[in-house]
Amino acid sequence: MAKLKTKVKLYAKANGVNSIDFLSDVRLQNDIGTDYIKEWNLDIPEPTSDQLASYESAGNTEESNNVIRGNRKAAYPEIGDQLDMLWHSIDENAELKQKYFKFYEAIKAVKAKYTK
């Protein structure tokens, strides 16, 4: 079951609001055993229960994708290492050097300036 926070984000995005501060824009609470909207300070109408329920499937997908994104982020090498791998792949391939000339030359200049 998708979290209320996720469904609120999806509802807001569908209504033109791309960013929500859950400390001031929308305050959620759970003091009755279930999450609910305690305070709504956005310039769009507060969603009904039915409207929020309509985001259940999309919310489940978003939460599942967030887990995958987190796993990927943790598993990927640091961005600098990724760029270094890319540069070395281009450096070893003349066709790629030509295709990615600006990128290759920019990185090559930095590597030449600060040699190991």
C-alpha angles and dihedrals in degrees: 000000000000118000119252090238091058093048091048090052091050093046091049093047091050087054097050101268111120100175131044129186104210091199096058113004097048125006118199124196140186113195097125098054095270135067118257139167108265098175132017118192102160124117091240126078117275108255122250121233089256092052091051091046089056088066094056096103094041089046092053090050092048093050092047090049090049089058090051091048090051092049091049092047091052092046100044118093116250112284092249090055090048091053091047091053090049092049092050091049090053092043090058095049122063093197091054091046089059094044095048097032099141094048092044095048094046092053092040090056092053092046090050092048093049105034123181 
